[in-house]
Amino acid sequence: MSHSFPNLSAAEAALQINNGQTVAFSGFTPAGAPKDIPKAIAARAKEAHQAGQPYRIGVITGASTGKSLDGALAQAEAILFRTPYQNNPDLRKSINEGRTTFFDMHLSMLPQAVRYGFLGPVHWAVVEACNVSDSGEITLTSSVGAAPTFSHVADRIFIELNRYHPASLLGLHDIYEPADPPFRQPLPLCRADQRIGAPVIKVDPGKIAGIVETNAADEVGSFAEISGTTARIGDNVARFLAGERKRGLIPKEFLPVQSGVGDTANAVLKSMGECPDIPIFDMHTEVIQDAVIALMKAGKVRFAGGCSLTVSPPVLRDIYDSLDFFRPRLLLRPQEISNSPEIIRRLGIISINTAIEVDIGGNVNSTHVLGRNIMSGIGGSGDFARNAFLSIFTCPSTAKGGKISTIVPMVSHLDSSEHSVQIIITDQGVADQRGKSPMQRARAIIENCAHPDYRGLLTDYVALAGSSHSPQTLSDAFALHLTFSKEGDMRRAVFR
């Protein structure tokens, strides 16, 4: 049966989404996130509020999105709840002020939680696409994320047909959705470059309620220039990995790499690419960013599979202009596959993620400032850290001009425990936690990763613990945090 989907304006689509309904949006970072329909929903919410009427929707996505989605909806006070991850300043402020309900989730678990019904019914999916056939075959744009699950679970679907992204992207995506228990089978992915699914999402065309045509670039910002601190972190990572390979603790062929997103991650990848003792390698990751594309063009990265092309606009345009070059070197997958513990363990991923703070026991806080205010969310760092061949966390040794030590006695919020974290790397050096007792870990982290301004303080803290198995003293565990809250500088901390 042939279908002709109605063409709608974004405002007409928004009128069909009712107060209290749950909407699942495509996108993984701003890449592939809808733009016009969320802005229209925000406008509708503002009109309703001005008229004294309630209007808020539940918002589920693959990860963070852009200003036209999370930003616009947060500014309009239009979000009933939000999961699993965010990175928008307006939304973050609303969450931390208690005006928006947010719950953090491991990104690998989000799609199955939606299918299992744990998050309630999904009334609408809003999916950005570069093409849709009359038979219901959807070709996505610059990300996959959880769009396949959203499309299959939602009652109805709106398509944002974004002409900025060429229809020739067909074949860049590998859409595979596992069966749910008790019928799930092993995931048949054994190499980073292996294709296991379809190039499109296939849905009942009767579910597609309409198409909104747009032409808008992804709202991905540019990355900062590499600083002296991030360059030192990158060089420390590269030297460590080269040394492990030389020792025979990493296969001479090397292993696929997962890297978080951001300025530090870009610096790490650049250093790895410039290191002569690290061979050409593959990426099996979430976010493919600018540094990956640069290394691919330089012949240092052979292949990259991930959830999204989270690259700056000029780099995305370069990819689209050179699809013949990139097509055999790039593949976009659902987050349920890229972040699958089964796949991460099987492929032997070298996982490199960023911490906000690390304590002397090797525990990592990736999400909260001073234990209270969330920054973004755990994202996929827990998926990879717990299952990686090598689990590395990086961070600068200090923040706020030296007023904050990122190495603390006890993290103010725990995301990845000492049992999942193997290597800590800062601009000061490398602390290898493998095979070490809590006291040995504490000494290694203080000596190698803490800034010199804080080593004495942290050493004094360890001395307070005496001969205990874990060097912790509860009465002083948060002395550095409390001192910063009161005096604005952790260096002024005094232990009782």
C-alpha positions in Angstrom: 0.0 0.0 0.0 1.4 3.4 -0.9 1.4 6.2 1.6 1.6 9.9 1.1 2.4 11.6 4.4 0.9 15.0 5.2 3.3 18.0 5.0 2.9 20.1 8.2 4.3 23.2 9.6 6.2 22.8 12.9 3.3 24.7 14.7 0.7 22.3 13.2 2.7 19.3 14.5 3.1 20.9 18.0 -0.7 21.3 18.2 -1.1 17.5 18.1 1.2 17.0 21.1 -0.8 17.3 24.3 0.0 18.4 27.8 1.4 15.6 29.9 2.4 13.4 27.0 5.9 11.9 26.6 7.9 12.8 23.5 11.1 10.9 22.5 13.4 13.0 20.2 16.1 11.6 18.0 19.7 13.0 18.4 22.8 12.1 20.2 24.4 15.4 21.2 23.1 18.2 18.9 23.9 15.9 16.0 20.6 14.6 14.5 18.4 16.4 17.0 15.1 17.9 15.7 15.0 21.7 15.8 11.8 23.2 14.4 9.2 21.0 16.2 10.8 21.5 19.6 10.8 25.2 19.1 7.2 25.1 18.1 6.4 23.1 21.2 8.2 25.7 23.3 6.1 28.4 21.7 2.9 26.6 22.4 4.0 26.1 26.0 4.6 29.8 26.4 1.2 30.7 25.0 -0.5 28.2 27.3 1.3 29.5 30.4 0.4 33.1 29.5 -3.2 32.0 29.3 -2.9 30.3 32.7 -3.0 26.8 31.3 -0.6 23.9 32.1 1.6 22.6 29.3 4.6 20.4 29.9 5.8 17.2 28.2 8.1 14.4 29.2 11.3 14.5 27.2 13.4 11.5 26.4 16.4 11.6 24.0 19.5 9.6 23.2 21.9 11.9 25.0 22.2 15.7 25.1 20.7 17.8 22.3 20.9 21.4 21.0 19.7 24.8 22.0 16.6 24.5 19.8 15.5 21.4 21.8 16.7 21.4 25.4 17.4 25.1 25.5 14.0 26.2 24.0 12.0 23.8 26.1 13.8 24.7 29.3 13.3 28.4 28.7 9.6 27.8 28.1 9.3 25.8 31.3 7.9 23.0 29.0 9.6 20.0 30.5 7.7 17.6 32.8 10.7 15.3 33.2 14.0 14.8 31.3 16.3 11.8 30.8 18.9 10.4 30.2 21.6 13.2 29.7 21.8 16.9 29.1 24.4 19.6 28.5 22.4 22.8 28.0 23.0 25.7 30.4 19.3 26.7 30.6 18.2 23.2 31.3 21.0 22.6 33.7 20.0 25.7 35.7 16.4 24.6 35.8 17.3 21.1 37.0 19.7 22.4 39.7 17.1 24.9 40.9 14.6 22.1 41.3 12.2 23.3 38.5 12.8 20.4 36.2 12.7 16.7 37.2 15.8 14.9 35.7 17.1 11.4 36.2 20.5 10.3 35.0 20.9 7.0 33.2 23.7 4.9 31.6 23.1 5.5 27.9 23.3 1.8 27.0 20.3 1.1 29.2 18.0 3.9 27.9 16.7 2.1 24.8 15.8 -1.1 26.6 14.3 0.8 29.5 12.0 2.5 27.0 11.1 -0.8 25.4 10.5 -2.5 28.8 8.0 0.3 29.7 10.0 1.4 32.7 9.6 5.1 31.6 5.9 4.8 30.8 4.2 5.1 27.4 5.9 7.1 24.6 3.2 9.0 22.8 5.3 10.6 20.1 8.7 10.2 18.5 10.1 13.2 16.7 12.9 12.0 14.3 15.2 14.0 12.2 15.8 12.3 8.8 17.3 13.1 5.4 14.9 10.8 3.6 11.7 8.8 4.3 10.1 6.4 1.8 6.4 5.8 1.3 6.9 2.3 2.8 8.2 3.8 6.1 12.0 3.5 5.6 13.7 6.3 7.5 17.2 7.4 6.7 18.7 9.3 9.7 21.0 12.2 9.5 24.2 12.7 11.6 23.3 10.4 14.5 21.5 7.3 15.5 21.3 7.3 19.3 18.0 5.7 20.4 16.0 6.7 17.4 15.2 3.1 16.3 13.7 2.2 19.6 11.8 5.5 19.8 10.4 5.0 16.4 9.2 1.4 17.1 7.8 2.1 20.6 6.0 5.5 20.0 2.3 5.6 19.2 2.9 8.1 16.4 5.9 9.7 14.7 6.7 13.1 13.3 9.6 13.3 10.8 11.7 16.5 10.5 13.0 16.1 7.0 16.1 18.2 7.2 17.4 19.1 3.7 20.7 20.2 5.1 21.7 16.6 5.3 21.9 14.9 1.9 19.8 11.8 1.1 23.1 10.2 -0.1 23.8 9.4 3.6 22.0 6.2 3.0 24.4 3.4 4.0 26.2 5.4 6.7 24.0 3.9 9.5 23.8 0.4 10.9 20.5 -0.1 12.5 20.3 -3.1 14.8 17.9 -3.5 17.7 18.3 -6.6 19.9 15.3 -8.7 21.0 14.2 -8.3 24.6 14.6 -11.1 27.2 14.0 -13.9 27.2 14.5 -14.0 23.5 17.7 -11.9 23.2 20.6 -13.5 21.3 24.3 -12.6 21.4 25.1 -9.4 19.5 26.9 -10.6 16.3 29.5 -7.8 16.3 33.1 -9.0 16.5 35.1 -6.2 14.7 34.8 -2.4 15.0 34.1 -2.1 11.3 31.5 -4.9 11.0 28.0 -4.1 9.8 25.2 -6.2 11.5 22.0 -4.3 10.7 20.0 -2.3 8.1 20.8 1.1 6.7 17.4 2.5 7.6 14.8 2.4 10.4 11.7 0.5 9.1 8.4 1.4 10.7 4.7 1.0 9.9 4.1 3.9 7.6 0.7 4.3 9.2 2.4 5.6 12.4 3.9 8.6 10.6 1.6 11.5 11.4 3.4 14.0 9.2 6.5 15.5 7.8 8.0 18.9 8.7 10.5 20.0 6.1 13.5 22.0 7.5 17.0 23.1 6.4 19.2 23.6 9.4 22.7 22.7 10.4 23.4 20.8 13.6 23.9 23.1 16.6 27.4 21.7 17.4 29.8 24.4 18.6 33.5 24.5 17.8 36.1 23.1 20.2 38.5 25.3 22.2 42.2 25.4 21.2 44.3 22.9 22.9 45.8 24.4 26.1 49.0 23.7 27.9 47.1 21.7 30.5 45.1 19.6 28.0 48.2 19.0 25.9 50.1 17.6 28.9 47.2 15.3 29.7 47.1 14.1 26.1 50.8 13.5 26.0 50.6 11.6 29.3 47.9 9.4 27.9 49.8 8.7 24.7 53.1 7.9 26.5 51.3 5.6 28.9 49.6 3.7 26.1 52.8 3.5 24.0 54.6 2.1 27.1 51.9 -0.5 27.7 52.2 -1.7 24.1 56.0 -1.8 24.5 55.6 -3.9 27.6 53.3 -6.3 25.8 50.3 -5.4 27.9 48.5 -4.0 24.9 48.6 -6.1 21.7 51.1 -4.8 19.1 48.2 -4.5 16.7 46.7 -2.2 19.3 43.0 -2.1 20.3 39.9 -0.1 19.4 39.6 3.2 21.3 36.7 4.9 23.0 37.0 8.6 23.8 34.7 11.0 25.5 33.7 14.3 23.9 35.2 17.7 24.6 38.4 19.7 24.6 40.4 17.3 26.7 39.3 14.3 24.6 40.4 16.2 21.4 43.8 16.9 22.9 44.2 13.2 23.9 43.4 12.0 20.4 45.7 14.5 18.9 48.6 13.3 21.1 47.8 9.7 20.3 47.8 10.5 16.6 51.2 12.2 16.8 52.8 9.4 18.9 55.1 7.3 16.6 54.8 4.3 19.0 51.0 4.1 18.6 50.0 2.4 15.4 47.0 3.0 13.2 43.9 2.2 15.3 40.1 1.9 15.1 37.6 3.8 17.1 34.5 2.1 18.7 33.0 5.0 20.6 29.9 7.1 21.2 30.8 10.5 19.7 32.9 10.9 16.6 34.4 14.4 16.9 36.8 16.7 15.0 40.0 15.1 16.1 38.8 11.6 14.9 38.1 13.0 11.4 41.5 14.8 11.3 43.3 11.5 12.3 41.3 9.6 9.7 42.4 12.0 7.0 46.0 11.7 8.2 45.8 7.9 8.0 46.1 7.4 11.8 42.5 6.2 12.4 41.5 3.4 10.0 37.8 3.2 11.0 35.4 4.9 13.4 32.0 3.5 14.6 29.9 5.5 16.9 26.5 7.0 17.7 27.0 10.5 16.2 29.0 12.8 14.1 29.4 15.5 16.7 31.7 17.7 14.6 32.0 21.4 14.0 30.0 22.7 11.0 33.0 23.0 8.6 34.1 19.4 9.4 30.6 18.1 8.8 30.5 19.9 5.5 33.9 18.4 4.6 32.5 14.9 5.4 29.4 15.4 3.2 31.6 16.8 0.4 33.9 13.7 0.6 31.4 10.9 1.2 33.3 8.6 -1.2 36.3 8.8 1.1 34.4 8.6 4.4 31.7 6.1 3.6 34.0 3.0 4.1 35.6 4.6 7.2 32.5 5.7 9.2 29.5 3.9 10.6 26.8 5.2 12.9 25.1 2.8 15.3 22.4 2.8 18.0 23.8 3.6 21.5 22.5 0.2 22.6 25.2 -1.3 20.4 28.0 1.1 20.6 27.7 1.1 24.4 26.9 -2.5 24.9 28.9 -4.1 27.7 29.0 -7.3 25.7 30.6 -5.6 22.7 33.0 -3.5 24.8 34.3 -6.5 26.6 34.6 -8.6 23.4 36.4 -6.0 21.4 38.8 -5.1 24.2 38.1 -1.4 24.2 40.6 1.2 25.5 38.3 3.6 27.3 39.3 7.2 27.9 36.8 9.4 29.7 36.9 12.7 31.7 36.3 13.2 35.4 35.2 16.2 37.4 37.1 14.9 40.4 38.8 11.8 41.6 39.5 10.7 45.2 42.5 9.1 46.6 40.7 5.7 46.6 40.4 5.9 42.8 36.6 6.7 42.7 35.4 9.0 40.0 32.8 11.8 40.0 31.8 12.6 36.4 28.6 14.5 37.0 28.3 16.8 40.0 29.9 19.9 41.3 30.3 19.8 45.1 28.0 16.9 45.2 24.9 19.0 44.6 24.7 20.5 41.1 24.7 18.3 38.1 26.8 19.2 35.0 25.6 16.8 32.3 25.2 13.2 33.4 27.1 9.9 33.5 26.6 9.4 29.7 28.4 6.4 28.5 31.4 6.6 30.7 30.1 3.9 33.1 29.2 1.6 30.2 32.7 1.7 28.9 34.7 2.0 32.2 33.2 -1.1 33.8 33.8 -3.3 30.8 36.9 -1.9 29.1 40.2 -3.7 28.4 41.8 -0.5 29.9 39.7 2.0 31.8 41.3 5.5 31.9 39.9 8.7 33.4 41.6 12.0 32.8 41.2 15.5 34.3 43.3 18.5 35.0 44.9 18.5 38.5 43.3 21.8 39.4 40.4 24.0 38.4 39.3 27.6 39.0 42.9 28.9 38.8 44.2 26.4 41.4 41.5 27.1 43.9 40.0 23.6 43.4 41.9 20.3 43.5 40.4 17.7 41.3 42.1 15.1 43.5 40.3 15.0 46.8 40.0 12.7 49.9 36.5 11.6 49.0 34.5 12.4 45.9 31.4 14.4 46.6 29.4 12.2 44.2 30.2 8.7 43.0 29.7 7.7 39.4 32.5 5.1 38.7 33.9 3.3 41.6 37.5 2.1 42.3 36.4 -1.3 41.0 35.8 0.1 37.5 38.7 2.6 37.3 42.2 1.4 36.4 44.2 4.4 35.4 44.0 8.1 36.5 45.9 10.6 34.3 46.2 14.4 34.9 48.5 17.0 33.6 50.9 16.0 36.5 51.2 12.3 35.6 49.8 8.8 35.6 48.5 6.7 38.5 48.1 3.0 37.7 45.7 1.4 40.2 45.9 -2.1 38.9 46.9 -4.6 41.7 47.1 -2.0 44.4 45.6 -1.8 47.8 43.6 1.3 48.8 46.7 2.7 50.7 48.9 2.0 47.7 46.4 3.7 45.3 46.2 6.7 47.5 49.9 7.2 47.5 50.2 6.7 43.7 47.4 9.2 43.0 48.8 11.8 45.4 52.4 11.5 44.1 51.6 11.3 40.4 48.3 13.1 39.8 47.7 15.7 42.4 49.0 19.2 41.9 52.1 20.1 44.1 50.0 22.7 45.9 47.8 19.9 47.3 50.1 17.0 47.8 51.0 18.0 51.3 47.4 18.5 52.3 46.4 15.1 50.8 49.4 13.3 52.4 48.4 14.8 55.8 44.9 13.5 55.3 46.1 10.0 54.6 48.2 10.2 57.8 45.0 10.8 59.8 43.7 7.4 58.8 46.5 5.6 60.6 46.8 1.9 59.8 43.3 1.4 58.5 42.7 -0.6 55.3 41.2 2.4 53.4 42.7 5.8 54.2 39.6 7.6 55.1 38.6 9.8 58.1 34.9 10.6 57.9 35.2 13.8 60.0 37.6 15.3 57.4 36.6 13.6 54.2 35.0 16.7 52.8 37.2 19.3 54.4 38.5 20.5 51.0 35.0 20.9 49.6 33.7 22.6 52.7 36.6 25.0 52.7 36.0 26.0 49.1 32.3 26.5 49.8 33.1 28.9 52.7 36.4 30.5 51.6 36.6 29.9 47.9 40.0 28.1 47.9 40.6 24.5 48.9 44.3 25.3 49.7 43.1 26.9 52.9 41.7 23.6 54.3 42.7 22.6 57.8 42.0 19.1 59.1 40.6 18.6 62.6 
